[in-house]
Amino acid sequence: MDISGSYGVNVCGYEKYKDFIEEGWSSAKKQGLFLGSLDNVVLDNIARLRKVSGQDEVSFHMSGTEAVMCAVRVARFNTKKPLVVTFGGAYHGWWDGMQPVAGNERLPQDVLCLKDMNNLSLQVIQLRSSEIAAVLVNPLQCFHLNQSPPGDAVSWLRCTRRYKEWLHKLKETCTKAGVCLIFDEVYTGFRLHPRGAQGAYDVKADIVCYGKTLGGGLPIGVVCGPKELMARGDAKKAARINYVIGTFAGHPFVMACMNAFLKWLEEPATVKSYDEMHANIDAFIKAANKKFEEKGYPVQLTNWFSVWSILYTKPGRYHWIFQYFLKDAGVNLSWVGTGRLLFSLEWKKADFDRLLDRLLAACELMQKGGWWEEPKANIKAKLGVEIGTAVFKNVLGLSG
């Protein structure tokens, strides 16, 4: 059973993407390769994306990272301001221009990384509005604000309810300050709601980035925004041009598969399936947590729409092993293990019941193996001593 979600792409269910690709190919193969021209399929996609995003202009790209690169670039160009705000822990693609943390040796000098859901951050945006071109938000960040996923499902649920209020405050602040609000919906777009986080939280961003599932199973990046923020040239200075381009952006095969996805998205049955999925997930989370508590397993599930995580109710050094017992039980996870998991619209009650059986089987083996036995020493103190000793030896050159 797959709960990895193909890095966020699988919103609809794997069988549905086969349909999108087959339908897209049946259309695209007749036309062959042409780039740079707009046919009826592309025009139809633009019309549908305008409706989904609530924006007038649409730009096609080849990945979610490229979409974010475009959004940031057009925001800086059209506001004539250098800085972009991001929030702690948020991921906006591999581009080093928006990744000022782990995995990037170059520290961007034009990015302000602020604290999410913090009034001081709103004050910074107001006070430095003359320098800030845009605020870049990944709505997925409410899953673990400024830190790793929380260890208490109740506190997490409070955060979720407050996150909607936060986004509305952020939107109000950006509007008053003349700062562009960008939603990075590469991951959340079409997963939370047919209109993404904008629909789920009832807040309209100035620019929206999409990717992943929107391609109907093929690589895609899309940016939607108003004309004044999407301009590639300066009407007052002919030589001032914002160069944003991509050879394979708008590829006929990708556009055809996207068209199949967007048509499916508007079907009444599709809209209804979101409510059914969320109801099934809520019931599964409740039933699973009740079983874990009854059997004394230190495990608790929590979710944010169809994104979910496995939390641990007691400290332990060997929780990381649990993912391997899950794999042995026939459950496929992504490289991040149990930290971020995904359901799709394809899941039915029988699938959730089967998953719970496998989770319980993995828990039983974990328990029998002694991996969840109470620690005989204070784990934090023990780790502190180990890390401190290693640092001290390294400083003195004794690590070898």
Protein Blocks (a to p, Z undefined) as FASTA:
>chain_A
ZZklnnolamnopklmmmmmmmmmmmmmmnopaehiacfklmmmmmmmmmmnopabdcdd
fbfklmmmmmmmmmmmmnopabdcddehiaebjbfklmcbghiabdcfkbccddehifkl
mmmmmmmmmmmmbdcddfklmmoghiacdfbfklmmmmmmmmmmmmmmmmmmmmmnopac
dddfklmgoklpmnljmlmnopacfbdcdehjlnoopacddddddfklmpcbdfklmklc
cddddfkgoiaklmmmmmmmmmmmmpmklmmmmmmmmmmmmmmmmmmmmmmmmnopacdc
ddehjbccdddfbdcfklmmmmmmmmmnopacdfkljmbccddfkbcfklmmmmmmmmmm
mmmmmmmnopmgccfbdfklmmmmmmmmmmmmmmnopmZZ
